[in-house]
Amino acid sequence: MKKLHLILLTLLLVISFTACQSDDVDTNPIENNNLEGNLENILDKIYEKAEVSDTMKDFINEGLLITEITSENVSYHLGKEMDFEEAIASEPMMSSSAYSLCLVRVKEDADIEKIKTDIKENVDPMKWVCVGVDPNNVIVDNIGDVVILIMSNDAASDLHDAFLQLKEE
């Protein structure tokens, strides 16, 4: 009799666990948390939220150009050729400090982890003449379908924090 009770109790537990499982399995995590707006608007929000030094704020406000990343310049900005929806780079025209912030909106079915790995492994933190970024100050991350690449010795973590705050909006 005790065996029958144990079997019934076990069966009841298995059915309970199965019934409580969610059918809403996220097979594509990119779709559910994409950032709204175009890449320039996202970039503006990052710069507005970033808690950087006054020197860095002046640098951001006065000396950065936004460049469209195309098939011709993708290797320079992201380290290798890749396929994406759109991408921009925010970099100084001329500076004694190495700095680059790139945003990439990936295609819908893209393998975002592979793209991030490819960027991290192939981007050149010494791509500038005479200056470079410590490899520890190269950050590659994403929110939804937007990948960010930050190369900065002065503000990489602050800019990354500002980017992550966009998740909460």
Buried (B, 14 or more C-beta within 10 A) or exposed (E): EEEEEEEEEEEEEEEEEEEEEEEEEEEEEBEEEEBEEEBEEBBBBBBEBBEBEEEBBEBBEEBBEBBEBEEEEBBBBBBEEBEBEBBBBBBBEEEEBBBBBBBBBBBEEBEBEEBBEBBBEEBBBEBBEEEBBEEEBBBBBBBBBBBBBBBBBBBBEBBBBBBBBBEEE
